[in-house]
Amino acid sequence: MKNPLRTMEYAIAMFGLFFMSGSLTSTLTPEGSETAPMVQILGASLGLFGGIALLTIKGSIARIFTVYWASILPVLFALATLAWTAAPDLTLRRVGSLGLTTAFAFWLAFRFSPKQLFHLVVMASAVIVLANFANILLNPAKGIHQAYDELAAHHAGSWRGLFGHKNDFGRVISLTASILILGFVFGTGGRYGRWLILPIFAIAGLMVLRSNSSQAVLLAATVPVGIALLLAMRRMSPAGRSLLILMALPVAVTSAVSAQLIFEYTLHLLGRDATLTGRTVIWEGVIVALGGTSVAGGGYGAGWIIIGPRLTALTGADVGHAHNGFLDLLVDVGYIGVGLTLFFMAWLGAKAFGNLMRDAKPELSALALTLVLFSLIGNVAGSFLLEHNSIYWVLLVAAFAKLRDAPDGELLTHRFATHPYPYPSRYPSMIYRSNVHEN
């Protein structure tokens, strides 16, 4: 990359992904504080940068609302909850942050081709793994839960890297592990450089195990297997894939009916608590406590103000969230908001699956399927659905935007190098295929 502006864009993108993975949150949060001013400033700065950059790109806003509209429906509904939220100030801050996070995701989509975006995410994943591992080795007092930790003494010995809690750490590392495998499969780093991914993947696997996080272990054990099966289906004929899907339907129905038994058995094999450390009791209580707020929620980021006291009265559990992404989002934006979010993810998954089977944008399609599968499974015991300042939401939105472009379209990166703004096309991301090597 000879162009300084392009180099700066890569640096901002890399830093943004690292920041939104949460790897800086614990470090930048004052000890004992419930707020993190520097985290808020950095998140807002990245979002504002993305938003301002989008305004300089001709046709970008029109394209977002006419082509990428499914990805902004959940954000717009979250904004609409300001009309009935239990805490207008809190909802306004959270929605604003979510909007800025989404703007940064769109900037990534407009400024990087599918292959560039894929390789960027793989490189960011490697950096996240190595940075967290370095903190564990060089600063074990911070990188590993200690017996004297005021709020997490019972997790003593569990690795947490640059995060404040082992579950947050384990979840991010399990995602990076899945992405690194994709990087190896699709040759990130070239013929020989790709082999450097394997030791980093091994480190990620070790950190997932040493996090002692049941959700991280479950994600690491299921998501790569699911993606491997999807990748294997590429070699099958359309008729063979259709037959396989038809044969899988009875298995899927049976699995859905006996999901709880399978879930408990899988965790038992992994040596984990089948109740996910009491979370199932909280889930049942939240469902009962929702009551009349279940349709539209209590306000994005503010629903727990209503549900929390109800849950405590019902179960005696004094917790700050439902430990389930679907329920937490349901508390905030109700069935409407959850439905819009799942609609967006279903569209992304269907688009990615179709592209992968046609071998169109295979790298990004595989990444998108990994993200969808990871979100659906991970939010059963974690909570990161439609989350602001989150790498999960950023990657979902960016992948959707790129997959909504022309099936084989690639960015004309050689034109960006000399004329980065505005784009040479009426619709910036729907650029024509180019034989020019990507930066």
C-alpha positions as CSV (number, residue, x, y, z in Angstrom):
1,M,0.0,0.0,0.0
2,K,1.9,3.0,-1.3
3,N,-0.9,5.5,-0.7
4,P,-0.7,7.0,2.8
5,L,-4.4,7.6,3.0
6,R,-5.1,4.0,2.2
7,T,-2.6,2.9,4.8
8,M,-4.3,5.1,7.3
9,E,-7.7,3.6,6.5
10,Y,-6.3,0.1,7.1
11,A,-4.9,1.2,10.4
12,I,-8.2,2.8,11.5
13,A,-10.1,-0.3,10.4
14,M,-7.7,-2.6,12.3
15,F,-7.9,-0.5,15.4
16,G,-11.7,-0.2,15.2
17,L,-12.1,-4.0,15.1
18,F,-9.7,-4.5,17.9
19,F,-11.4,-1.9,20.0
20,M,-14.9,-3.2,19.3
21,S,-13.8,-6.7,20.3
22,G,-13.8,-5.3,23.8
23,S,-10.1,-5.9,24.3
24,L,-9.5,-2.4,25.4
25,T,-12.6,-1.9,27.6
26,S,-11.2,-3.3,30.9
27,T,-7.9,-1.4,30.4
28,L,-9.6,1.9,29.8
29,T,-12.2,1.6,32.5
30,P,-11.2,3.2,35.8
31,E,-11.0,0.7,38.7
32,G,-14.3,0.5,40.6
33,S,-16.1,2.7,38.0
34,E,-19.4,1.8,36.4
35,T,-18.6,4.0,33.4
36,A,-15.7,4.2,31.0
37,P,-15.3,7.7,29.5
38,M,-12.4,6.8,27.3
39,V,-14.3,3.8,25.9
40,Q,-17.2,6.1,25.1
41,I,-15.0,8.7,23.5
42,L,-13.2,6.1,21.3
43,G,-16.4,4.4,20.3
44,A,-18.0,7.7,19.4
45,S,-14.9,8.9,17.5
46,L,-14.8,5.8,15.4
47,G,-18.5,6.1,14.6
48,L,-18.3,9.8,13.8
49,F,-15.3,9.1,11.5
50,G,-17.4,6.5,9.7
51,G,-20.4,8.7,9.5
52,I,-18.5,11.7,8.2
53,A,-16.7,9.6,5.7
54,L,-20.0,8.2,4.4
55,L,-21.3,11.7,3.8
56,T,-18.3,12.4,1.5
57,I,-19.1,9.3,-0.6
58,K,-21.7,10.1,-3.3
59,G,-24.8,8.0,-3.1
60,S,-23.8,6.1,0.1
61,I,-26.7,7.2,2.2
62,A,-29.2,6.5,-0.6
63,R,-27.7,3.0,-1.0
64,I,-27.9,2.3,2.7
65,F,-31.6,3.0,2.8
66,T,-32.5,1.4,-0.5
67,V,-30.2,-1.6,-0.6
68,Y,-28.9,-2.3,2.9
69,W,-32.2,-1.3,4.6
70,A,-32.7,-4.6,6.4
71,S,-29.6,-4.0,8.5
72,I,-30.8,-0.7,9.8
73,L,-34.4,-1.8,10.6
74,P,-33.4,-3.0,14.1
75,V,-31.5,0.3,14.7
76,L,-34.4,2.4,13.6
77,F,-36.8,0.5,15.8
78,A,-34.3,0.9,18.7
79,L,-34.5,4.6,18.0
80,A,-38.3,4.5,18.0
81,T,-38.3,3.1,21.6
82,L,-37.4,6.6,22.7
83,A,-41.2,7.2,22.5
84,W,-41.9,4.8,25.4
85,T,-38.6,4.0,27.1
86,A,-38.4,3.9,30.9
87,A,-35.2,6.0,30.8
88,P,-35.0,8.4,27.8
89,D,-31.5,9.6,28.6
90,L,-30.1,6.1,28.8
91,T,-31.9,5.0,25.6
92,L,-30.7,8.1,23.7
93,R,-27.1,7.4,24.6
94,R,-27.3,3.7,23.8
95,V,-29.2,4.3,20.5
96,G,-26.7,7.0,19.5
97,S,-23.8,4.6,20.2
98,L,-25.5,1.8,18.2
99,G,-26.1,4.2,15.3
100,L,-22.4,5.2,15.3
101,T,-21.3,1.6,15.5
102,T,-23.5,0.9,12.5
103,A,-22.0,3.8,10.6
104,F,-18.5,2.4,11.2
105,A,-19.7,-0.9,9.8
106,F,-21.0,0.7,6.7
107,W,-17.7,2.6,6.2
108,L,-15.9,-0.7,6.3
109,A,-18.2,-2.0,3.6
110,F,-17.8,1.0,1.4
111,R,-14.0,1.2,1.7
112,F,-13.0,-2.5,1.4
113,S,-13.7,-5.1,-1.2
114,P,-15.0,-8.5,0.0
115,K,-11.6,-10.1,0.0
116,Q,-10.0,-7.1,1.6
117,L,-12.6,-7.1,4.3
118,F,-12.2,-10.8,4.9
119,H,-8.4,-10.7,5.2
120,L,-8.7,-7.6,7.4
121,V,-11.0,-9.5,9.8
122,V,-8.6,-12.5,9.8
123,M,-5.6,-10.2,10.6
124,A,-7.6,-8.4,13.3
125,S,-8.5,-11.8,14.9
126,A,-4.8,-12.8,15.0
127,V,-4.0,-9.5,16.7
128,I,-6.7,-10.0,19.2
129,V,-5.5,-13.5,20.1
130,L,-1.9,-12.5,20.4
131,A,-2.6,-9.3,22.4
132,N,-4.7,-11.2,24.9
133,F,-2.2,-14.1,25.2
134,A,0.6,-11.6,25.8
135,N,-1.3,-10.0,28.6
136,I,-1.9,-13.3,30.2
137,L,1.8,-14.2,30.0
138,L,3.2,-10.7,30.9
139,N,0.6,-9.6,33.4
140,P,-1.0,-12.6,34.9
141,A,-2.4,-10.6,37.8
142,K,-4.7,-8.9,35.3
143,G,-4.9,-11.6,32.6
144,I,-6.0,-14.3,35.0
145,H,-8.8,-14.1,37.6
146,Q,-7.3,-13.9,41.1
147,A,-8.6,-15.2,44.4
148,Y,-8.6,-11.6,45.7
149,D,-10.8,-10.3,42.9
150,E,-13.7,-8.6,44.6
151,L,-16.5,-9.6,42.3
152,A,-15.1,-12.8,40.7
153,A,-13.0,-14.6,43.3
154,H,-14.9,-17.8,42.5
155,H,-13.4,-17.7,39.0
156,A,-9.8,-17.7,40.4
157,G,-7.4,-19.3,37.9
158,S,-9.6,-18.8,34.9
159,W,-8.0,-16.8,32.0
160,R,-9.6,-13.5,31.0
161,G,-6.9,-11.9,28.9
162,L,-7.6,-8.2,28.4
163,F,-11.2,-8.6,29.5
164,G,-12.8,-8.1,32.9
165,H,-14.5,-11.4,32.9
166,K,-13.7,-14.9,31.6
167,N,-17.0,-15.3,29.7
168,D,-16.5,-12.1,27.6
169,F,-12.9,-13.2,26.9
170,G,-13.8,-16.7,26.0
171,R,-16.6,-15.7,23.7
172,V,-14.4,-13.3,21.7
173,I,-11.5,-15.8,21.5
174,S,-13.9,-18.6,20.3
175,L,-15.1,-16.3,17.5
176,T,-11.5,-15.4,16.5
177,A,-10.6,-19.1,16.5
178,S,-13.4,-19.8,14.0
179,I,-12.3,-16.9,11.8
180,L,-8.7,-18.0,11.9
181,I,-9.7,-21.4,10.6
182,L,-11.5,-19.7,7.7
183,G,-8.3,-17.6,7.1
184,F,-6.3,-20.8,6.8
185,V,-8.9,-22.5,4.5
186,F,-9.0,-19.5,2.1
187,G,-5.3,-18.9,2.1
188,T,-4.9,-15.6,4.0
189,G,-1.2,-14.7,4.0
190,G,-0.5,-16.6,0.8
191,R,0.9,-20.0,0.1
192,Y,3.3,-20.1,3.0
193,G,2.1,-17.3,5.2
194,R,-1.2,-19.1,5.8
195,W,0.6,-21.7,7.9
196,L,1.4,-19.0,10.5
197,I,-2.3,-19.0,11.3
198,L,-2.2,-22.5,12.8
199,P,-0.1,-21.7,15.9
200,I,-2.2,-18.6,16.5
201,F,-5.3,-20.8,16.3
202,A,-3.7,-23.3,18.7
203,I,-3.1,-20.4,21.2
204,A,-6.8,-19.4,20.7
205,G,-7.9,-22.9,21.5
206,L,-5.8,-23.1,24.6
207,M,-7.2,-19.8,25.8
208,V,-10.8,-20.9,25.3
209,L,-10.2,-24.0,27.4
210,R,-8.3,-22.1,30.1
211,S,-11.1,-19.5,30.3
212,N,-13.3,-22.2,31.9
213,S,-16.3,-20.6,30.1
214,S,-19.0,-23.1,29.2
215,Q,-20.4,-20.9,26.5
216,A,-17.0,-20.4,24.9
217,V,-16.3,-24.1,24.9
218,L,-19.7,-24.8,23.4
219,L,-19.2,-22.2,20.7
220,A,-15.7,-23.5,19.9
221,A,-17.0,-27.0,19.7
222,T,-20.0,-26.3,17.5
223,V,-19.5,-23.4,15.2
224,P,-16.4,-24.6,13.3
225,V,-18.1,-28.0,12.8
226,G,-21.2,-26.4,11.3
227,I,-19.1,-24.2,9.0
228,A,-17.0,-27.2,7.9
229,L,-20.2,-29.0,6.9
230,L,-21.3,-26.0,4.9
231,L,-18.0,-25.8,3.2
232,A,-18.1,-29.5,2.3
233,M,-21.5,-28.9,0.7
234,R,-19.9,-26.7,-1.9
235,R,-18.5,-29.8,-3.6
236,M,-21.9,-31.4,-3.9
237,S,-24.2,-31.0,-6.9
238,P,-27.4,-28.9,-6.4
239,A,-29.5,-32.1,-6.4
240,G,-27.2,-33.6,-3.8
241,R,-27.4,-30.6,-1.6
242,S,-31.2,-30.5,-1.9
243,L,-31.3,-34.2,-1.0
244,L,-29.1,-33.7,2.0
245,I,-31.2,-30.8,3.2
246,L,-34.4,-32.9,2.9
247,M,-32.8,-35.7,4.7
248,A,-31.7,-33.3,7.4
249,L,-35.2,-31.9,8.0
250,P,-36.4,-34.8,10.2
251,V,-33.1,-34.6,12.2
252,A,-33.7,-30.9,12.7
253,V,-37.2,-31.3,13.8
254,T,-36.2,-34.1,16.2
255,S,-33.4,-31.9,17.5
256,A,-35.7,-29.0,18.1
257,V,-38.1,-31.1,20.0
258,S,-35.4,-32.6,22.2
259,A,-33.1,-29.5,22.2
260,Q,-32.9,-29.3,26.0
261,L,-31.8,-32.9,26.4
262,I,-29.2,-32.5,23.6
263,F,-28.0,-29.2,25.2
264,E,-27.6,-30.8,28.6
265,Y,-25.9,-33.9,27.2
266,T,-23.4,-31.8,25.1
267,L,-22.5,-29.7,28.1
268,H,-22.1,-32.9,30.2
269,L,-19.6,-34.3,27.7
270,L,-17.7,-31.0,27.9
271,G,-17.7,-31.2,31.7
272,R,-19.9,-28.1,32.1
273,D,-23.0,-27.2,34.2
274,A,-26.1,-28.1,32.2
275,T,-28.0,-25.2,33.8
276,L,-25.3,-22.8,32.7
277,T,-24.6,-21.8,36.3
278,G,-28.2,-21.2,37.1
279,R,-29.1,-19.1,34.1
280,T,-32.1,-21.3,33.2
281,V,-33.8,-20.1,36.4
282,I,-33.2,-16.5,35.4
283,W,-34.6,-17.1,31.9
284,E,-37.8,-18.5,33.2
285,G,-38.2,-15.6,35.6
286,V,-37.6,-13.0,32.8
287,I,-40.3,-14.5,30.6
288,V,-42.8,-14.3,33.4
289,A,-41.7,-10.8,34.4
290,L,-42.0,-9.4,30.8
291,G,-45.8,-9.2,31.0
292,G,-47.3,-6.4,28.9
293,T,-43.9,-5.0,27.8
294,S,-43.1,-8.0,25.6
295,V,-44.4,-6.5,22.4
296,A,-42.3,-3.4,22.0
297,G,-40.0,-3.6,25.1
298,G,-39.2,-1.1,27.7
299,G,-36.7,0.9,25.7
300,Y,-33.4,0.1,24.1
301,G,-30.9,-0.3,26.9
302,A,-33.5,0.6,29.5
303,G,-35.8,-2.4,29.7
304,W,-34.1,-3.9,32.6
305,I,-35.2,-1.0,34.8
306,I,-38.7,-2.4,34.5
307,I,-37.9,-6.1,34.4
308,G,-35.1,-6.2,37.1
309,P,-37.3,-5.5,40.1
310,R,-40.0,-7.8,38.8
311,L,-37.4,-10.6,38.4
312,T,-36.1,-10.0,41.9
313,A,-39.6,-10.2,43.4
314,L,-40.3,-13.5,41.5
315,T,-37.0,-15.4,41.9
316,G,-34.9,-13.4,44.4
317,A,-32.2,-13.1,41.8
318,D,-30.6,-9.7,41.7
319,V,-28.9,-9.6,38.4
320,G,-28.3,-6.9,35.8
321,H,-29.3,-8.8,32.7
322,A,-30.9,-12.1,31.6
323,H,-27.7,-13.9,30.6
324,N,-29.4,-14.6,27.2
325,G,-29.1,-12.3,24.2
326,F,-32.6,-13.0,22.9
327,L,-34.3,-12.3,26.2
328,D,-32.1,-9.2,26.9
329,L,-33.1,-7.8,23.5
330,L,-36.7,-8.8,24.1
331,V,-36.7,-6.8,27.3
332,D,-35.4,-3.8,25.5
333,V,-37.2,-3.8,22.1
334,G,-39.8,-6.5,22.5
335,Y,-40.9,-9.1,19.9
336,I,-40.9,-6.5,17.2
337,G,-37.3,-5.5,17.7
338,V,-36.2,-9.1,18.1
339,G,-38.1,-10.1,15.0
340,L,-36.5,-7.4,12.9
341,T,-33.0,-8.4,14.1
342,L,-33.6,-12.1,13.3
343,F,-35.1,-11.1,10.0
344,F,-31.9,-9.3,9.1
345,M,-29.8,-12.2,10.3
346,A,-31.9,-14.7,8.4
347,W,-31.5,-12.7,5.2
348,L,-27.8,-12.5,5.7
349,G,-27.5,-16.2,6.3
350,A,-29.6,-17.1,3.3
351,K,-27.7,-14.7,1.1
352,A,-24.3,-16.1,2.3
353,F,-25.4,-19.7,1.9
354,G,-26.5,-19.1,-1.7
355,N,-23.3,-17.3,-2.5
356,L,-21.1,-19.9,-0.9
357,M,-22.8,-22.7,-2.9
358,R,-22.3,-20.7,-6.1
359,D,-18.7,-20.0,-5.1
360,A,-19.4,-16.2,-5.3
361,K,-17.5,-14.2,-2.6
362,P,-16.8,-17.5,-0.8
363,E,-14.5,-16.0,1.8
364,L,-17.0,-13.4,2.9
365,S,-19.9,-15.7,2.6
366,A,-18.3,-18.3,4.9
367,L,-17.5,-15.5,7.3
368,A,-21.1,-14.3,7.3
369,L,-22.4,-17.8,8.0
370,T,-19.9,-18.1,10.8
371,L,-21.2,-14.8,12.3
372,V,-24.8,-15.8,12.0
373,L,-24.3,-19.3,13.5
374,F,-22.1,-17.9,16.2
375,S,-24.7,-15.2,17.1
376,L,-27.6,-17.7,17.2
377,I,-25.7,-20.2,19.4
378,G,-23.8,-17.7,21.5
379,N,-26.8,-15.6,22.5
380,V,-28.3,-18.6,24.2
381,A,-26.0,-18.2,27.2
382,G,-24.3,-14.9,26.3
383,S,-25.8,-11.5,25.5
384,F,-24.4,-9.6,22.5
385,L,-27.4,-9.3,20.1
386,L,-27.8,-5.8,18.6
387,E,-25.1,-4.5,20.9
388,H,-23.4,-1.1,20.5
389,N,-19.6,-0.8,20.3
390,S,-19.6,-4.5,19.4
391,I,-17.5,-6.4,16.8
392,Y,-20.4,-8.8,16.5
393,W,-22.8,-6.2,15.2
394,V,-20.1,-4.4,13.1
395,L,-19.2,-7.6,11.2
396,L,-22.8,-8.7,10.6
397,V,-23.7,-5.3,9.1
398,A,-20.5,-5.0,7.0
399,A,-20.8,-8.6,5.7
400,F,-24.5,-8.0,4.8
401,A,-23.7,-4.8,2.9
402,K,-20.9,-6.5,0.9
403,L,-23.1,-9.5,0.1
404,R,-25.9,-7.3,-1.1
405,D,-23.7,-5.9,-3.8
406,A,-23.3,-7.4,-7.2
407,P,-22.6,-11.1,-6.9
408,D,-19.0,-11.0,-8.2
409,G,-18.3,-7.2,-7.7
410,E,-15.0,-6.2,-6.4
411,L,-13.8,-2.7,-5.5
412,L,-11.6,-0.8,-7.9
413,T,-8.9,-0.4,-5.3
414,H,-6.4,1.1,-7.8
415,R,-8.8,4.0,-8.3
416,F,-9.2,4.5,-4.6
417,A,-5.5,4.9,-4.3
418,T,-5.5,8.1,-6.3
419,H,-9.2,9.2,-5.9
420,P,-10.5,7.9,-2.6
421,Y,-13.6,10.2,-2.6
422,P,-16.0,10.2,-4.2
423,Y,-16.5,6.7,-5.6
424,P,-16.5,6.4,-9.3
425,S,-19.9,4.8,-9.4
426,R,-23.4,6.1,-8.6
427,Y,-23.7,3.3,-6.1
428,P,-20.3,3.2,-4.4
429,S,-20.2,-0.4,-3.3
430,M,-21.7,-1.8,-6.5
431,I,-18.4,-1.5,-8.3
432,Y,-17.4,-3.5,-11.4
433,R,-15.1,-6.5,-11.4
434,S,-11.5,-5.6,-11.8
435,N,-8.4,-7.6,-12.8
436,V,-6.2,-5.2,-10.9
437,H,-4.5,-6.8,-7.9
438,E,-6.0,-5.7,-4.5
439,N,-4.0,-3.7,-2.1
